[in-house]
């Protein structure tokens, strides 16, 4: 080898010819953020390697070169995926490779999708995919915000018609101060975990969990994040100035669309206005469908025109509904902008469940059911950050009958997982500490009717079901969904939105909390952003609605029941010495299995010696507790115990007492009279009463039967033993 030459395979030779790299770095929140492109995934339309601290995410964006035929929506897919090698781990399971997306991957995919979706050019119908792959995780900087920033950068340089860039940031609230991009150590003391995304001008998305914070603090956190991610947006712009591809052309609307739109408006507008005057959802849906079908039939359109007409009719619907609200302040179902639909709250409706509630708000209904379990029921989560156990679970289901449809039942999708997690965040702030209430809690929310904000109905139903089950939550929690109609300078904020208002409106703004403050806030914007003024109005209006809903809920149940439901297991906690844990468990778990099988109780033992005994039957639980106490108890000299003869020898009998403790009853201590043969008095398996006479230095226990009445278990008193023997 020539001196000074690079060794083969180092990857350094010829790199200048192979790669055209561009890089932008800034200091952000006390750590370095680096955006790089040109070296990895060069065949993607846009690819950026985003690094924050020691966390690295590869973000790619690819779009098909032609529109997808036969659709009237934008086909965008966002996939966030975690590779276990990023944290130096090998996947579990038989196949030892990553499988279906876990909950964190699903939620982060939604987190990225929500702020970027509104920013693609109107009319763009090319199938588009964004993939964010976690390559390295330093266990300090969460990859979710890094992925959001990287996805924005990849789209901005790709040439795809994306009207970004956007930025994003995580915000905490520690000791009365906002903290940018909290680390795990900071998060432990934070009263807030919020992620905000938006453009340079406005906010597009908020996701948060809070510890009953005021609306003012929540709004302050949003605006703090918006200010703090402006340098990130500027860095993406500067990267794009270096290397962005030529922007794609977006097809202009067909010239005939305007003429067709006028024809459809003339034929369908009046009937659509009449249909949207119907206040009952199912009747309104039927009238809208009939109005559309009549319009298409009257115009006699060919297949291509029918496809174009579908989009025009949607725009006409939007115009009718939005225009009425802006002009008159009256909504589809006749309400004004602030009124909440009628509420009926009921608890204890399922006889065998541990806790249940049926929460109905207008045409939205959630059946929430609480089940209490033991530590054995905890969910084991294998995350990049390490394995941990979760004792509070909330699962949301949205069956097709809830909206009057018939379709295949599938496993929970992104929407179900996202809605369930939102409700989980809303409730978690008021949950009791595990040390105070040592149950595993699972909530299932079945959406039995849906017409707007079933996730917030889930929050209300969950709160009631847990109180019905006797879970000592700090305070009841309620949720409400707010909407927005914005036309030029005019806008209207809507409380408790309907499904149609969500579909045709500009904002879905969900706020949950107690009468003391906000516990969760989620916001999605369908336009290019909203102002601080609109957010402030929405938060104030949401508080009024939330307080009203809490009042309606209190008519069913205002606080948690004094004790858990009779159908739920009773958990008793006791503490044993650490050196006794092995004796309670037994070899291969033999002893603890026997206790569970004989008594019917469930037993959990922690490494610190904490033992939790759970049983629906109080006698079964007490029997298990007594058994455990007998195993760990130390014998006391002079105390009488009940035991079992486990071995007979020539010189006496060994008796097991206090569970795992054995002692010797010498032949001379078997009975007051002289005993010639041990088996004349006892045999293996006999239950006997014994008194501890002494314990030697080696821990061996000396027992006596002759001083104890074997019938009553009381100590024999009166004549000295010698006299009693002589009298015999």
HELIX and SHEET records of a PDB file:
HELIX    1   1 UNK A   15  UNK A   18  1                                   4    
HELIX    2   2 UNK A   84  UNK A   87  5                                   4    
HELIX    3   3 UNK A  103  UNK A  117  1                                  15    
HELIX    4   4 UNK A  143  UNK A  158  1                                  16    
HELIX    5   5 UNK A  184  UNK A  188  1                                   5    
HELIX    6   6 UNK A  215  UNK A  228  1                                  14    
HELIX    7   7 UNK A  230  UNK A  243  1                                  14    
HELIX    8   8 UNK A  255  UNK A  275  1                                  21    
HELIX    9   9 UNK A  281  UNK A  299  1                                  19    
HELIX   10  10 UNK A  303  UNK A  328  1                                  26    
HELIX   11  11 UNK A  375  UNK A  377  5                                   3    
HELIX   12  12 UNK A  400  UNK A  403  5                                   4    
HELIX   13  13 UNK A  414  UNK A  428  1                                  15    
HELIX   14  14 UNK A  454  UNK A  469  1                                  16    
HELIX   15  15 UNK A  499  UNK A  504  1                                   6    
HELIX   16  16 UNK A  532  UNK A  554  1                                  23    
HELIX   17  17 UNK A  578  UNK A  580  5                                   3    
HELIX   18  18 UNK A  581  UNK A  585  1                                   5    
HELIX   19  19 UNK A  587  UNK A  589  5                                   3    
HELIX   20  20 UNK A  590  UNK A  599  1                                  10    
HELIX   21  21 UNK A  618  UNK A  632  1                                  15    
HELIX   22  22 UNK A  667  UNK A  669  5                                   3    
HELIX   23  23 UNK A  678  UNK A  680  5                                   3    
HELIX   24  24 UNK A  721  UNK A  727  1                                   7    
SHEET    1   A 6 UNK A  22  UNK A  28  0                                        
SHEET    2   A 6 UNK A  31  UNK A  37 -1                                        
SHEET    3   A 6 UNK A  46  UNK A  52 -1                                        
SHEET    4   A 6 UNK A  55  UNK A  63 -1                                        
SHEET    5   A 6 UNK A 128  UNK A 136 -1                                        
SHEET    6   A 6 UNK A  76  UNK A  82  1                                        
SHEET    1   B 8 UNK A 177  UNK A 180  0                                        
SHEET    2   B 8 UNK A 167  UNK A 174 -1                                        
SHEET    3   B 8 UNK A 192  UNK A 198 -1                                        
SHEET    4   B 8 UNK A 203  UNK A 213 -1                                        
SHEET    5   B 8 UNK A 518  UNK A 525 -1                                        
SHEET    6   B 8 UNK A 507  UNK A 513 -1                                        
SHEET    7   B 8 UNK A 478  UNK A 487 -1                                        
SHEET    8   B 8 UNK A 490  UNK A 495 -1                                        
SHEET    1   C 5 UNK A 343  UNK A 347  0                                        
SHEET    2   C 5 UNK A 355  UNK A 361 -1                                        
SHEET    3   C 5 UNK A 364  UNK A 373 -1                                        
SHEET    4   C 5 UNK A 440  UNK A 449 -1                                        
SHEET    5   C 5 UNK A 392  UNK A 397  1                                        
SHEET    1   D 2 UNK A 379  UNK A 383  0                                        
SHEET    2   D 2 UNK A 386  UNK A 390 -1                                        
SHEET    1   E 3 UNK A 570  UNK A 575  0                                        
SHEET    2   E 3 UNK A 610  UNK A 615 -1                                        
SHEET    3   E 3 UNK A 602  UNK A 605 -1                                        
SHEET    1   F 6 UNK A 640  UNK A 649  0                                        
SHEET    2   F 6 UNK A 652  UNK A 657 -1                                        
SHEET    3   F 6 UNK A 661  UNK A 666 -1                                        
SHEET    4   F 6 UNK A 701  UNK A 704  1                                        
SHEET    5   F 6 UNK A 687  UNK A 695 -1                                        
SHEET    6   F 6 UNK A 640  UNK A 649 -1                                        
END                                                                             
